[in-house]
Amino acid sequence: MNHWQAKIIDLKEKGLTQSQIAIAMDCSQNYVSDLENGKCGKRLGYEKGEKLEKLWVKHCSPESNEVTS
C-alpha cells in the first residue's frame, strides 16, 4: 500500500466518499478510485497531493479529533 492509498482509506473510514474526496482534490471520482486501488498515484502531482494532504489533516489528524469547547 502506498502513501496516497492509505490517506484515501483513512478518509473513507471517516465517512467521506470518493466523490467528496475527488471534489476536494479537483479530480474525477474514477481517479480517486484508481488511487485507492493502487492503479496510479505513486507519483501524484504536487497540487493534487497537497489537496489530499490538507483534506487528510482536516479529517484524520489527531488534532482533528480533539474536542473543543
N, C-alpha and C positions, 0 to 999 in steps of 0.2 A: 504494500500500500504506500502510495506516495503522499507527500505533504498536503497537496490540494485535495486528494480524495478524503483524507482524514478530516479536513476542515469542513467539507461538504457533508460528510456523515455526521459530524458534530452538530452542524446547523440543522440538519433534518431531525436529529434526536431532540432538538429544542423546539421542534414543531414547524419549522419553515419548510415550504415546498420547493421543489426545483424551480418552479415558475417565479416564486418570490426571490430566490437566490439569483436567478437569471436577470430579473429586473434590476436588482441592486448592482449586479456586475455589468449591466448593459450588454447582455449577450442573449442567445437563444436558450430555451429550456433544453433543447437537444444537446447543446454544448455542455451544459451543466451535467446532463446525464452521462455524456461521454467522459467528462472529468471524474464523475463519481465512479464510473466503471473502469477507470484506468485506461481508456482508449486514447486519451490525449492528456496534455497538461503537465508533462514532466518539465517543460519549458514554457510555462504560462507567461504571456506578455505582462510587462510591468504594470500597466494600467488596470488590467483585469485582476492581476494578483493583488494589487493594493486594495481594490474594491472588495475582493473576497476576504482579505485580511482584516479590513475595517469592520466588515459585517460580522466576522467571527469574533472579533474583540467585543463588539457591541452585545452579542448574544451568548457567547460561550466562555469568555474570560472569567476568572474568579471574581474580578471586580464587578462584573455584570450581575453576579448572583448575590451580591451583598444587599441587604435590606436597608433602605434609607428611611429615616423618619422625618 
